[in-house]
């Protein structure tokens, strides 16, 4: 069985829980929100933006909720399904990957250069292609696992599946399944807008 098939078979097919995006069985689960780009090109976290406007941030903030409570003319909507470079770099550092080969899965429509059989992933049965690469160089500096189109893969994980990162093509955040110690590193990183979530939490469809 190919690595992508093994991951796909572990996902909850119901499609509305964290375990539909990240397999069950991890000690901890984390949601990491894509930062918001301001009109001047700088970025701000959802947590900071919501707090500035007198609202209480929480793990399951959604963009329509944010739009309704903020002056959106000052920011750009976060790109769906493609976490920014800065987020990926900091997340790689928190995950502390080794220099061995890692596995990546991208929606076939965003990785047309990869001529491999596809595998369906929950929750929306996206057709995914599998490829491999490294997450750090010989100096342990982060390497961005992008496709030829410049997009971050939807899933990435080491061969032992000690952690797994995943998101949907319409998501404005990503999820990580990992150990408690790894989750604490992610949550403690001031450059990551991250929240602990539960495997049983409902994941709202962001395709709107």
N, C-alpha and C positions, 0 to 999 in steps of 0.2 A: 504493500500500500504506500502510495506517495505521501510525503509529509503533509501536504495541503489536504488530502483526503482524510488523513487521521484527525486533523484539527476540525474539519467540516463535520465529521461524524460525531464529534464531542459536543457540538453546539445544540442548544435547545431549539427545536424546530418551531416552537409556538410563536417565536418572533417578537415577544413583547417584554422580555426580561433581560437583565444584564447578561445572563448565561446564554442568551441567543447571540450575543456579540463576542463574549469571552467564555470559554468552557467552564463548567462547574468544577469545584474541587480546589480552587486556590484559597490560600489563607486570607488574602485581602484583595479587594477590588477598589480601583481608583478611577474617578472621572477627571480628565484634564481638559479644560476649556480653551479653545483657540482664542488668542488675544484679539482685541478690537483695534483696528487701525484708525487713528484720527485723521482728519482732513490734512493736517500738516505733515503726515507721514510717520509720526510717532505712534507708539502703541500703548494701550492701557488694558488692564485685566478687567474682566466682567465684575469681579469682586470690588475692585476700586471704583469703577464707574457706578455700580449700583449703590455702594455705600455713600458716595459723594452726593447722590440724589435722595438720600434719606430713607433708602429701603434696605431690608436685611437680605444679604446674599445667602444663597443656599445651594446645595449640591445639584439640584435639578433645574436650575435656571434655564429658560428657553428664550430664543431670540424674540419671538412675538411679545413675550412678557417684558423683555428688556425694552423693545421699541415703544411699548405702551406707557412706560414709566420714565422715559428719558428723552432728551432733546436730540433726536437721531440725526439732525442736520450736521452735527459736529463729527460724526463718525461714519465709517464705511462698514457695511455688513460683512462679518467674517466669511471668508470663502468656505464653501461647503466641501467636505471630503478631502481637504488638502491642508493639513496643519502647516503653519509657517516654519521656515528654517530654524528660527530661534527656539521655538518650542521643541522641535525634534532634537536639536543639539543638547539642550538642557535635559531632556528626558533620557537620551542615551547616556549622559553622564550619571544620572541617578540610577539607571538600570545596571551600570557597571558591567557591560558585556566583555567577554574575553575576545581574543583575536581569531577564534575559530569561525567557521562558516555559519551564517545564520540564514534562515528561510524567510522569504517575503512572498506575499500574495497580493495582487492588484486586480481590480476589475479589468476585464479584457478590453473594454473600450478605452481605457487610459494607458494601456500597455500593448498597443498593436504591433510593436516590434518583436514581441515574444510569441514565437510560433509553437505553442505547446497546447496539449489538450486542456480544456477548462474543467474546473471543479466548482460545484454550486455551494455557496456559503449562506447560512442563515444570517439575518432574519428575513431577507427579501429574495433569497435564492439568486444572488448576483453570480454571474459567471466569472470565475477568478482564474488567473494564470499564476503559476509558481515559478520563482527564480531564487537564486542564492547570491550571497555576497557577504561582505564584512561590515561591521558597525563601528569599528575603530581601526586606526592605522597602526604602524609599528611603534608609534609613540603614545598609543592609546588615546589619540585625539578622535573625536566623533567623525564618522563618515556618514553622509546623508544618503540613505538608500532610495534614491529617486529613479523613476523610469525615464525613458528617452523624452517623454513629454514634460519632465520636470516635476512630476507629482510623487509625493510620498506614498509608499504602498499602504493599502488598507489594513494589512496584517503583517506583523514581523515577530519572530520568535527564535530562540536557540534550539538546538536539537533535543535538549533534555526538557524543553517546555517549562523551565523553572519560572518563566514569566512569559506573558504574551500581550502584545499591543494590538488593538483592533478598533476599527470605526467603519461607518457606512459612508457611501459616496455622497449622501445628503446631510451628513452630520457636521455640526460645528464644534464638536468635541471628540475626544477619543477615550477609550477605556484601557485599563491595564489590569491584568490578573497577575498576582505576584505573592511573594512572602510578606509577612508583616514588616520585616526590617527594610525591604525594598520600598514598600508603601510609605514607610515613615520618611525615607530619603526623598521620595517624590513630594510628599506633603510638606516637608520642611524647606523645599527649594523655593526661595522667594521669586524666582523667575518662572515658576509653573503655577498656574491658577488651578489648583487641584483640590478635590474633595473625596473623602472616603465614601463609598457606596456599598450596598449589599448585593449579593448575588441574586437575591429575589426581587430587587427593586425593578419597577416598571420603567422601560425605556420608551420615551415618546417618539413617534415618527416625526422627523424634521423635514420631510419632503413636502414643503409648501412654499 
